């Protein structure tokens, strides 16, 4: 088997990367560095529209993608086919070498991630001098075969999906309030709406009685794996504690199931008590934890 290593070259490579992520989930389940929906969200909300061009690809026999590293400043997202772990050492070596031109005496910290259950990557990090951090994400999922929540919607509120460009400003205002301080902009959300996995009927909002957007979620559908991914989920600060986040997620689950999804998943910061309680109340079970690791170069 011949391995080719080269830089990212454009949209055809983006298709390859998406195909790899579908394979990773199909074989390994909970991914370390995202699904196709996560990738679209990261790429199209990045401050630099061309940030993904800094990526590096590892291909088998010249064409089949088996690994991918997206080096974005001082962080690197690494996605490797579950049957090709032998290339991970080389990928992290490459990521570290990209900072060799750092000025003498200047310290650079490289950040990467690993699931608790990924013994191979955890061993690589330990051996290469990375330090496991206290911050982590809870990876949760739930079956859509089970009965879905049908909690009552607060009086005066309605649920619908995005209806195009006219909705973007209100949608972004809700996002910025929910995640303040937030860097989300109208331009970024418009770019998200052009991404390959995005569907307007899965960009769901709760509308307040006066017409503003109160809560929201996006479901990213991986049709091949019959998987729905919630990213993001939020509620405007003026409308919290009314069950609206639960309501939009419940609607997202119903719509995802109607489109063929069998499982939905969601990530939550380990120290975010409110979001973890929300997902538990909706039947999401903890599957894995994804920890941040850092190495000072």
C-alpha beads as a LAMMPS data file, in Angstrom:
LAMMPS data file: protein, C-alpha beads

297 atoms
296 bonds

1 atom types
1 bond types

-500.0 500.0 xlo xhi
-500.0 500.0 ylo yhi
-500.0 500.0 zlo zhi

Masses

1 110.0

Atoms # bond

1 1 1 0.000 0.000 0.000
2 1 1 1.466 3.327 -1.115
3 1 1 0.649 6.424 0.966
4 1 1 0.501 9.829 -0.698
5 1 1 0.556 13.012 1.400
6 1 1 -0.449 16.354 -0.094
7 1 1 -2.131 19.672 0.623
8 1 1 -5.843 20.315 0.274
9 1 1 -6.664 21.256 -3.328
10 1 1 -10.280 22.387 -3.392
11 1 1 -13.879 21.215 -3.594
12 1 1 -13.098 17.712 -4.843
13 1 1 -11.068 17.166 -1.697
14 1 1 -13.926 18.475 0.421
15 1 1 -16.086 15.745 -1.097
16 1 1 -13.415 13.177 -0.208
17 1 1 -13.271 14.442 3.381
18 1 1 -17.037 14.216 3.752
19 1 1 -16.992 10.664 2.418
20 1 1 -14.285 9.761 4.937
21 1 1 -16.356 11.135 7.824
22 1 1 -19.307 9.009 6.737
23 1 1 -17.032 5.929 6.754
24 1 1 -15.571 6.824 10.165
25 1 1 -18.995 6.986 11.790
26 1 1 -20.221 3.828 10.047
27 1 1 -17.268 1.814 11.379
28 1 1 -16.372 3.477 14.656
29 1 1 -19.459 5.268 15.951
30 1 1 -18.761 8.377 18.053
31 1 1 -16.210 10.391 16.053
32 1 1 -13.380 12.379 17.622
33 1 1 -13.447 15.279 15.230
34 1 1 -16.928 15.538 13.849
35 1 1 -19.521 14.339 11.374
36 1 1 -20.258 15.807 7.959
37 1 1 -22.620 18.299 9.600
38 1 1 -20.034 19.366 12.164
39 1 1 -17.479 19.870 9.398
40 1 1 -19.861 22.077 7.399
41 1 1 -20.664 24.108 10.516
42 1 1 -16.984 24.615 11.398
43 1 1 -15.957 25.468 7.864
44 1 1 -18.692 27.952 7.034
45 1 1 -18.693 29.744 10.398
46 1 1 -14.923 30.197 10.460
47 1 1 -13.698 33.796 10.430
48 1 1 -11.527 32.907 7.428
49 1 1 -13.596 31.438 4.570
50 1 1 -10.429 29.812 3.195
51 1 1 -9.200 28.365 6.499
52 1 1 -9.716 24.787 5.348
53 1 1 -7.113 25.323 2.609
54 1 1 -4.427 24.814 5.289
55 1 1 -5.450 21.138 5.514
56 1 1 -3.322 18.101 4.691
57 1 1 -4.522 14.804 3.197
58 1 1 -3.192 11.247 3.505
59 1 1 -4.294 8.982 0.650
60 1 1 -3.928 5.270 0.003
61 1 1 -2.752 4.233 -3.459
62 1 1 -3.015 7.814 -4.658
63 1 1 -6.769 8.302 -4.394
64 1 1 -8.547 6.789 -1.365
65 1 1 -8.531 9.248 1.535
66 1 1 -7.590 7.576 4.821
67 1 1 -6.649 10.592 6.947
68 1 1 -7.091 14.333 7.109
69 1 1 -5.679 17.077 9.324
70 1 1 -7.137 20.563 9.493
71 1 1 -4.524 22.796 11.098
72 1 1 -6.179 26.074 12.031
73 1 1 -3.826 28.299 14.006
74 1 1 -2.882 26.534 17.222
75 1 1 -5.449 23.737 16.926
76 1 1 -5.593 20.667 14.731
77 1 1 -8.564 18.457 13.935
78 1 1 -7.427 14.984 12.869
79 1 1 -9.755 12.462 11.244
80 1 1 -8.444 8.982 10.453
81 1 1 -10.098 5.895 9.005
82 1 1 -10.608 3.405 11.884
83 1 1 -8.579 0.746 10.021
84 1 1 -5.625 3.068 9.357
85 1 1 -4.466 4.150 12.828
86 1 1 -0.851 3.586 11.799
87 1 1 -0.762 6.998 10.084
88 1 1 -1.837 9.015 13.146
89 1 1 1.699 9.328 14.506
90 1 1 2.842 10.873 11.214
91 1 1 -0.110 13.245 11.136
92 1 1 0.599 14.708 14.563
93 1 1 4.304 14.885 13.738
94 1 1 3.427 16.935 10.656
95 1 1 1.107 19.238 12.659
96 1 1 3.848 19.945 15.204
97 1 1 6.445 20.612 12.504
98 1 1 4.317 23.401 11.039
99 1 1 5.327 25.560 14.002
100 1 1 9.070 25.047 13.577
101 1 1 9.485 28.610 12.324
102 1 1 8.382 30.035 15.677
103 1 1 10.754 32.743 16.902
104 1 1 13.429 31.567 19.365
105 1 1 12.103 31.618 22.919
106 1 1 8.476 31.886 21.795
107 1 1 6.176 29.120 23.033
108 1 1 3.355 27.733 20.900
109 1 1 0.702 25.394 22.267
110 1 1 -0.913 22.918 19.891
111 1 1 -4.394 21.672 20.805
112 1 1 -5.960 18.396 19.650
113 1 1 -8.731 16.068 20.852
114 1 1 -9.280 12.408 21.715
115 1 1 -12.221 10.337 22.911
116 1 1 -11.803 8.486 26.184
117 1 1 -12.404 5.202 24.348
118 1 1 -9.687 5.831 21.732
119 1 1 -6.777 4.060 23.401
120 1 1 -4.503 4.453 20.368
121 1 1 -4.760 8.239 20.152
122 1 1 -4.525 8.668 23.910
123 1 1 -1.317 6.612 23.891
124 1 1 0.116 8.705 21.032
125 1 1 -0.637 11.931 22.894
126 1 1 0.931 10.666 26.106
127 1 1 4.066 9.462 24.344
128 1 1 4.463 12.683 22.340
129 1 1 4.213 14.917 25.398
130 1 1 0.652 16.202 25.155
131 1 1 -1.123 16.982 28.430
132 1 1 -4.746 16.051 28.981
133 1 1 -6.832 19.068 29.960
134 1 1 -9.802 19.308 32.278
135 1 1 -12.142 20.542 29.547
136 1 1 -14.149 17.966 27.622
137 1 1 -17.287 17.438 25.575
138 1 1 -19.989 14.918 26.421
139 1 1 -21.043 12.947 23.347
140 1 1 -24.654 11.821 23.708
141 1 1 -27.106 10.056 21.454
142 1 1 -30.581 8.601 21.520
143 1 1 -32.606 6.265 19.352
144 1 1 -35.483 7.643 17.319
145 1 1 -37.246 4.285 17.563
146 1 1 -38.284 5.215 21.091
147 1 1 -41.257 7.476 21.752
148 1 1 -40.299 11.107 21.237
149 1 1 -40.968 13.934 23.715
150 1 1 -44.122 15.945 23.152
151 1 1 -43.914 18.655 25.780
152 1 1 -46.403 21.547 25.497
153 1 1 -45.202 24.697 23.757
154 1 1 -45.326 27.875 25.848
155 1 1 -48.382 30.033 25.175
156 1 1 -48.073 32.309 22.169
157 1 1 -44.967 30.628 20.725
158 1 1 -44.893 28.743 17.439
159 1 1 -42.343 26.478 15.778
160 1 1 -41.321 26.593 12.144
161 1 1 -38.244 26.273 9.955
162 1 1 -36.116 28.904 8.249
163 1 1 -37.833 30.535 5.295
164 1 1 -34.839 31.965 3.495
165 1 1 -32.758 35.105 3.514
166 1 1 -35.445 37.254 5.129
167 1 1 -35.132 35.220 8.355
168 1 1 -31.371 35.442 8.784
169 1 1 -31.106 38.629 10.841
170 1 1 -33.576 37.433 13.475
171 1 1 -31.982 33.980 13.475
172 1 1 -28.508 35.444 14.039
173 1 1 -29.788 37.785 16.775
174 1 1 -31.109 34.773 18.706
175 1 1 -27.813 32.933 18.249
176 1 1 -25.727 35.889 19.424
177 1 1 -27.879 36.259 22.537
178 1 1 -27.790 32.541 23.370
179 1 1 -23.997 32.277 23.029
180 1 1 -22.910 35.772 24.078
181 1 1 -20.243 36.830 23.395
182 1 1 -20.664 35.339 19.925
183 1 1 -18.900 35.893 16.623
184 1 1 -21.859 34.722 14.547
185 1 1 -22.819 37.127 11.742
186 1 1 -25.447 37.329 9.035
187 1 1 -22.733 36.580 6.470
188 1 1 -21.661 33.427 8.317
189 1 1 -25.172 32.051 8.629
190 1 1 -25.803 32.802 4.975
191 1 1 -22.654 30.796 4.169
192 1 1 -23.869 27.932 6.396
193 1 1 -27.077 27.842 4.393
194 1 1 -25.018 27.157 1.250
195 1 1 -23.125 24.212 2.798
196 1 1 -23.651 20.686 1.421
197 1 1 -25.444 19.149 4.422
198 1 1 -27.630 22.108 5.386
199 1 1 -31.393 21.839 4.971
200 1 1 -33.687 24.787 5.692
201 1 1 -36.388 22.390 6.920
202 1 1 -33.950 21.207 9.621
203 1 1 -33.009 24.761 10.707
204 1 1 -35.789 25.019 13.263
205 1 1 -36.871 28.059 15.276
206 1 1 -39.336 28.894 18.017
207 1 1 -41.005 32.221 17.258
208 1 1 -42.084 34.497 20.127
209 1 1 -45.559 36.099 20.200
210 1 1 -44.167 39.422 18.924
211 1 1 -42.424 37.690 16.004
212 1 1 -38.783 37.528 17.137
213 1 1 -36.826 34.274 17.194
214 1 1 -36.679 32.820 20.698
215 1 1 -34.945 29.427 20.318
216 1 1 -33.325 27.451 17.531
217 1 1 -31.489 24.319 16.479
218 1 1 -29.990 22.896 13.312
219 1 1 -30.120 19.183 12.566
220 1 1 -27.470 17.942 10.146
221 1 1 -28.591 14.769 8.374
222 1 1 -26.105 12.035 7.489
223 1 1 -28.386 10.003 5.249
224 1 1 -25.913 7.141 4.727
225 1 1 -25.659 6.499 8.471
226 1 1 -29.291 7.405 9.229
227 1 1 -27.927 9.927 11.709
228 1 1 -29.077 13.378 12.799
229 1 1 -26.610 15.752 14.486
230 1 1 -27.759 18.724 16.588
231 1 1 -25.382 21.686 16.178
232 1 1 -26.077 24.272 17.523
233 1 1 -28.967 24.394 20.016
234 1 1 -29.734 27.633 21.809
235 1 1 -32.284 30.001 23.311
236 1 1 -32.368 33.799 23.352
237 1 1 -31.655 35.141 26.846
238 1 1 -35.059 36.901 26.957
239 1 1 -36.959 33.639 26.441
240 1 1 -35.143 31.093 28.582
241 1 1 -36.765 28.732 31.130
242 1 1 -39.867 28.232 29.003
243 1 1 -38.969 24.812 27.565
244 1 1 -38.282 26.262 24.118
245 1 1 -34.959 24.485 23.535
246 1 1 -36.674 21.191 24.337
247 1 1 -39.477 22.068 21.941
248 1 1 -37.244 22.819 18.951
249 1 1 -35.155 19.696 19.583
250 1 1 -38.266 17.530 19.839
251 1 1 -39.425 18.934 16.514
252 1 1 -35.958 18.310 15.078
253 1 1 -36.126 14.677 16.171
254 1 1 -39.539 14.205 14.572
255 1 1 -38.371 15.725 11.302
256 1 1 -35.119 13.760 11.276
257 1 1 -37.033 10.518 11.840
258 1 1 -39.436 11.352 9.008
259 1 1 -36.373 11.715 6.733
260 1 1 -35.010 8.279 7.644
261 1 1 -32.764 8.997 10.640
262 1 1 -32.645 6.287 13.295
263 1 1 -30.326 8.000 15.808
264 1 1 -29.616 11.597 16.812
265 1 1 -26.559 12.866 18.671
266 1 1 -25.422 16.036 20.393
267 1 1 -22.276 17.395 22.055
268 1 1 -22.242 19.442 25.261
269 1 1 -19.462 21.069 27.260
270 1 1 -18.790 18.928 30.282
271 1 1 -19.154 21.870 32.684
272 1 1 -22.380 23.213 31.111
273 1 1 -24.908 21.982 33.656
274 1 1 -27.959 23.441 31.910
275 1 1 -27.326 21.900 28.482
276 1 1 -26.419 18.497 29.944
277 1 1 -29.640 18.450 31.973
278 1 1 -31.599 19.437 28.874
279 1 1 -30.200 16.600 26.781
280 1 1 -30.658 14.058 29.566
281 1 1 -34.295 15.130 29.952
282 1 1 -34.831 14.438 26.250
283 1 1 -33.470 10.898 26.549
284 1 1 -29.911 11.399 25.286
285 1 1 -27.488 8.895 26.815
286 1 1 -23.792 9.510 27.425
287 1 1 -21.722 7.501 24.904
288 1 1 -18.223 8.972 25.181
289 1 1 -16.229 11.973 26.317
290 1 1 -13.953 13.968 24.063
291 1 1 -11.013 15.555 25.910
292 1 1 -8.791 18.430 24.906
293 1 1 -5.029 17.720 24.874
294 1 1 -2.293 20.348 24.613
295 1 1 1.395 20.256 23.781
296 1 1 3.794 23.166 24.232
297 1 1 6.199 23.306 21.274

Bonds

1 1 1 2
2 1 2 3
3 1 3 4
4 1 4 5
5 1 5 6
6 1 6 7
7 1 7 8
8 1 8 9
9 1 9 10
10 1 10 11
11 1 11 12
12 1 12 13
13 1 13 14
14 1 14 15
15 1 15 16
16 1 16 17
17 1 17 18
18 1 18 19
19 1 19 20
20 1 20 21
21 1 21 22
22 1 22 23
23 1 23 24
24 1 24 25
25 1 25 26
26 1 26 27
27 1 27 28
28 1 28 29
29 1 29 30
30 1 30 31
31 1 31 32
32 1 32 33
33 1 33 34
34 1 34 35
35 1 35 36
36 1 36 37
37 1 37 38
38 1 38 39
39 1 39 40
40 1 40 41
41 1 41 42
42 1 42 43
43 1 43 44
44 1 44 45
45 1 45 46
46 1 46 47
47 1 47 48
48 1 48 49
49 1 49 50
50 1 50 51
51 1 51 52
52 1 52 53
53 1 53 54
54 1 54 55
55 1 55 56
56 1 56 57
57 1 57 58
58 1 58 59
59 1 59 60
60 1 60 61
61 1 61 62
62 1 62 63
63 1 63 64
64 1 64 65
65 1 65 66
66 1 66 67
67 1 67 68
68 1 68 69
69 1 69 70
70 1 70 71
71 1 71 72
72 1 72 73
73 1 73 74
74 1 74 75
75 1 75 76
76 1 76 77
77 1 77 78
78 1 78 79
79 1 79 80
80 1 80 81
81 1 81 82
82 1 82 83
83 1 83 84
84 1 84 85
85 1 85 86
86 1 86 87
87 1 87 88
88 1 88 89
89 1 89 90
90 1 90 91
91 1 91 92
92 1 92 93
93 1 93 94
94 1 94 95
95 1 95 96
96 1 96 97
97 1 97 98
98 1 98 99
99 1 99 100
100 1 100 101
101 1 101 102
102 1 102 103
103 1 103 104
104 1 104 105
105 1 105 106
106 1 106 107
107 1 107 108
108 1 108 109
109 1 109 110
110 1 110 111
111 1 111 112
112 1 112 113
113 1 113 114
114 1 114 115
115 1 115 116
116 1 116 117
117 1 117 118
118 1 118 119
119 1 119 120
120 1 120 121
121 1 121 122
122 1 122 123
123 1 123 124
124 1 124 125
125 1 125 126
126 1 126 127
127 1 127 128
128 1 128 129
129 1 129 130
130 1 130 131
131 1 131 132
132 1 132 133
133 1 133 134
134 1 134 135
135 1 135 136
136 1 136 137
137 1 137 138
138 1 138 139
139 1 139 140
140 1 140 141
141 1 141 142
142 1 142 143
143 1 143 144
144 1 144 145
145 1 145 146
146 1 146 147
147 1 147 148
148 1 148 149
149 1 149 150
150 1 150 151
151 1 151 152
152 1 152 153
153 1 153 154
154 1 154 155
155 1 155 156
156 1 156 157
157 1 157 158
158 1 158 159
159 1 159 160
160 1 160 161
161 1 161 162
162 1 162 163
163 1 163 164
164 1 164 165
165 1 165 166
166 1 166 167
167 1 167 168
168 1 168 169
169 1 169 170
170 1 170 171
171 1 171 172
172 1 172 173
173 1 173 174
174 1 174 175
175 1 175 176
176 1 176 177
177 1 177 178
178 1 178 179
179 1 179 180
180 1 180 181
181 1 181 182
182 1 182 183
183 1 183 184
184 1 184 185
185 1 185 186
186 1 186 187
187 1 187 188
188 1 188 189
189 1 189 190
190 1 190 191
191 1 191 192
192 1 192 193
193 1 193 194
194 1 194 195
195 1 195 196
196 1 196 197
197 1 197 198
198 1 198 199
199 1 199 200
200 1 200 201
201 1 201 202
202 1 202 203
203 1 203 204
204 1 204 205
205 1 205 206
206 1 206 207
207 1 207 208
208 1 208 209
209 1 209 210
210 1 210 211
211 1 211 212
212 1 212 213
213 1 213 214
214 1 214 215
215 1 215 216
216 1 216 217
217 1 217 218
218 1 218 219
219 1 219 220
220 1 220 221
221 1 221 222
222 1 222 223
223 1 223 224
224 1 224 225
225 1 225 226
226 1 226 227
227 1 227 228
228 1 228 229
229 1 229 230
230 1 230 231
231 1 231 232
232 1 232 233
233 1 233 234
234 1 234 235
235 1 235 236
236 1 236 237
237 1 237 238
238 1 238 239
239 1 239 240
240 1 240 241
241 1 241 242
242 1 242 243
243 1 243 244
244 1 244 245
245 1 245 246
246 1 246 247
247 1 247 248
248 1 248 249
249 1 249 250
250 1 250 251
251 1 251 252
252 1 252 253
253 1 253 254
254 1 254 255
255 1 255 256
256 1 256 257
257 1 257 258
258 1 258 259
259 1 259 260
260 1 260 261
261 1 261 262
262 1 262 263
263 1 263 264
264 1 264 265
265 1 265 266
266 1 266 267
267 1 267 268
268 1 268 269
269 1 269 270
270 1 270 271
271 1 271 272
272 1 272 273
273 1 273 274
274 1 274 275
275 1 275 276
276 1 276 277
277 1 277 278
278 1 278 279
279 1 279 280
280 1 280 281
281 1 281 282
282 1 282 283
283 1 283 284
284 1 284 285
285 1 285 286
286 1 286 287
287 1 287 288
288 1 288 289
289 1 289 290
290 1 290 291
291 1 291 292
292 1 292 293
293 1 293 294
294 1 294 295
295 1 295 296
296 1 296 297
